[in-house]
Amino acid sequence: MQSIAGIFESRQAAERAAKSLNLPDDRVSVIAPQPRQQEDEDIGQALGGVMGGSLGLAVGTSAGMAAAALVIPGVGPVIATGIMAGLLLGAGGFAAGAAAGKKLDEMNAPDPAHDPYDRFFYHEALRRGRAIVLALADSEQEGHAIRANLAASGATNVDGMREAWWKELREQERAAYQGNFEEDENDYQRGFEAALEPTRRGQPLDEEAEESDAFRKGYERGRKYFEKIYGDSLMKSPVA
């Protein structure tokens, strides 16, 4: 099984794209920030306020699928339809019955399509008001078809989100950098992004790490950026 994600400008666009895939409910999910309709406000229950716990489940959403309501620190309230959303968001308890559990077990196998670090950029997309479609393909051919369908519906992928994110940050990081930014940018950006990795958040860079000075400077700036945007509550969370 292979998971495929597409990022959309709105929940409405994501829901339309999800329906156009014509996949069973246990193979497609939509994750979006903020309840869009009044009836959504009563869907599920936000439990614990942090990822990795149980999620309240309900049925009868505007998308016609099972849904969960939760709160992601730094992002806010999120509505997630379908049983696979927990994989993308880092919520291991998001399952509904044996069939859902089986699907999630299948998807817990290593999946090159989604590095755990990418989760930051999916959270960032949600924080910026985007919506996400997550689909499960059972063959390489179907995977290509799903990607083409999502792209035709207006989706961007996580790499596009990363590029747009860095483009917005680049000028302020260039201004703050002491040195030749154009020459050092690649290492600096690598360090900045490394500080956002779930297993590194809140941790200083190992003094013995064989990294350039530009990487180290980027790493420290990345640590400060994450703390400013998301706060201390997520700095050490491996699932955020």
C-alpha positions in Angstrom: 0.0 0.0 0.0 1.2 3.5 -0.8 -0.2 6.8 0.7 -0.5 9.8 -1.5 -1.3 13.3 -0.3 -2.5 16.5 -2.0 -2.7 20.0 -0.5 -5.6 22.2 -1.5 -6.5 25.8 -1.0 -9.8 25.0 0.7 -11.8 22.3 2.3 -14.4 22.4 -0.4 -11.8 21.8 -3.1 -10.3 19.0 -1.1 -13.7 17.3 -0.6 -14.5 17.6 -4.3 -11.2 16.0 -5.2 -11.6 13.2 -2.7 -15.0 12.3 -4.1 -13.6 12.4 -7.6 -11.2 9.6 -6.8 -14.1 7.2 -6.3 -12.2 5.3 -3.6 -13.8 3.4 -0.7 -14.1 5.5 2.5 -11.4 3.5 4.2 -8.9 4.6 1.5 -9.4 8.3 1.4 -9.4 11.1 4.1 -9.8 14.8 4.1 -8.1 16.9 6.8 -9.0 20.6 7.1 -8.7 23.5 9.7 -11.7 25.1 11.3 -15.3 23.8 11.1 -16.7 25.0 7.8 -20.4 24.5 8.6 -22.5 24.8 11.7 -23.2 21.1 11.8 -19.5 20.3 11.8 -19.0 22.0 15.1 -20.6 19.1 17.0 -18.6 16.4 15.2 -16.5 14.3 17.5 -14.7 15.6 20.5 -11.2 17.1 20.9 -9.5 15.0 23.5 -6.3 15.9 25.3 -5.3 18.8 22.9 -2.2 17.0 21.7 -1.5 14.5 18.9 -1.0 10.8 19.7 -4.1 10.4 21.8 -7.6 9.1 21.1 -9.8 11.1 18.8 -13.6 11.6 19.1 -15.4 9.9 16.2 -18.8 10.6 14.7 -20.7 10.1 11.5 -22.8 12.2 9.2 -20.4 15.0 8.0 -20.9 17.1 5.0 -18.5 14.7 3.2 -20.6 11.7 4.1 -17.8 10.0 6.0 -16.8 9.3 9.6 -15.1 12.3 11.1 -13.0 13.4 14.1 -12.5 16.8 15.6 -9.3 17.6 17.3 -7.0 20.4 18.2 -3.4 20.6 17.0 -1.3 23.0 19.2 -0.1 25.8 17.0 -2.6 24.9 14.3 -6.0 25.0 16.0 -9.2 23.0 15.5 -9.1 20.5 12.7 -11.8 18.3 11.2 -10.6 15.0 9.8 -12.8 12.7 7.7 -11.9 9.1 6.9 -9.9 6.7 9.0 -6.5 7.3 7.6 -6.1 10.9 8.7 -4.3 9.8 11.9 -1.4 8.5 9.9 -0.7 11.9 8.4 -1.3 13.8 11.6 0.5 11.5 13.9 -2.5 10.2 15.8 -2.1 6.5 16.4 -5.5 6.1 18.0 -7.5 7.2 15.0 -9.2 4.0 13.9 -12.8 2.8 13.7 -13.2 -0.9 14.0 -11.3 -3.9 12.7 -11.3 -2.8 9.1 -9.8 0.6 10.0 -7.2 -1.0 12.2 -6.2 -3.3 9.4 -5.8 -0.4 7.0 -3.7 1.5 9.4 -1.5 -1.5 10.2 -0.9 -1.8 6.4 0.1 1.8 6.2 2.4 1.7 9.2 4.9 -0.1 7.0 7.7 2.1 5.7 6.3 4.5 3.1 8.8 6.5 1.0 6.0 8.9 0.1 5.8 10.3 3.6 8.9 11.0 5.6 7.9 11.6 9.3 9.6 15.0 9.0 7.1 16.0 6.3 4.5 16.1 9.0 5.7 19.6 9.9 4.8 20.8 6.4 1.4 19.2 6.5 0.8 20.9 9.8 2.1 24.2 8.3 -0.4 23.8 5.4 -3.3 23.4 7.9 -2.1 26.3 9.9 -2.2 28.4 6.7 -5.8 27.4 6.1 -5.1 24.7 3.5 -6.8 21.3 3.4 -5.3 17.9 2.7 -6.5 14.8 0.8 -4.8 11.6 1.8 -5.4 8.5 -0.4 -4.3 4.9 -0.3 -3.2 3.2 -3.5 -3.0 -0.6 -3.7 -0.7 -0.6 -6.8 1.8 1.6 -8.5 -0.5 2.1 -11.4 -3.3 3.3 -9.2 -0.9 5.6 -7.4 0.0 7.3 -10.6 -3.7 7.7 -11.4 -4.4 9.2 -8.0 -1.6 11.7 -8.3 -2.7 12.8 -11.7 -6.3 13.2 -10.5 -5.3 15.2 -7.5 -3.0 17.4 -9.6 -5.7 18.0 -12.1 -8.0 19.0 -9.3 -5.5 21.7 -8.2 -3.5 20.0 -5.6 0.1 20.7 -4.7 2.4 18.2 -2.9 4.5 18.6 0.2 7.5 19.6 -1.8 5.5 22.5 -3.3 4.5 23.5 0.2 8.1 23.4 1.4 9.3 25.6 -1.5 6.5 28.2 -0.9 7.3 28.2 2.8 11.0 28.8 2.3 10.4 31.5 -0.4 8.4 33.4 2.2 11.1 33.1 4.8 14.1 33.6 2.6 14.4 37.3 2.6 14.3 37.7 6.4 16.8 34.8 6.8 19.1 36.4 4.3 18.9 39.7 6.2 19.7 38.0 9.5 22.6 35.9 8.1 26.2 36.9 8.7 28.1 35.8 5.7 27.5 35.1 2.0 23.9 33.9 2.1 23.7 33.1 -1.6 26.8 30.8 -1.3 25.7 29.2 1.9 22.0 29.0 1.4 21.7 25.3 0.7 23.5 24.3 3.9 21.7 27.0 5.9 18.3 25.8 4.8 19.2 22.2 5.5 20.1 23.2 9.0 17.0 25.3 9.5 14.8 22.4 8.3 16.7 19.9 10.4 15.7 21.7 13.6 12.0 21.1 12.6 12.4 17.3 12.5 10.2 15.7 15.2 13.1 13.9 16.9 15.3 17.0 17.1 12.8 19.7 18.2 14.1 21.5 21.3 17.4 19.7 21.1 20.8 21.5 20.5 22.9 20.3 17.6 25.5 17.9 18.6 28.8 19.7 19.0 30.6 16.8 17.3 28.3 16.8 14.3 30.3 17.1 11.1 28.2 20.0 9.7 29.2 23.4 8.2 29.0 26.7 10.1 26.1 27.7 7.8 24.2 24.5 8.7 24.7 25.3 12.4 23.5 28.9 12.0 20.4 27.6 10.1 19.7 25.0 12.8 19.7 27.6 15.6 17.4 29.9 13.5 15.1 26.9 12.9 14.9 26.2 16.6 13.8 29.8 17.3 11.3 29.8 14.4 9.6 26.6 15.6 9.4 27.9 19.2 8.0 31.2 18.1 5.3 29.7 15.8 4.3 26.6 17.7 5.4 27.3 21.3 7.1 25.2 23.9 4.2 22.7 24.0 5.4 21.0 20.8 9.1 21.5 21.1 9.8 17.9 22.2 6.7 16.2 20.8 7.9 13.4 18.4 4.4 13.1 16.8 3.6 16.8 16.2 
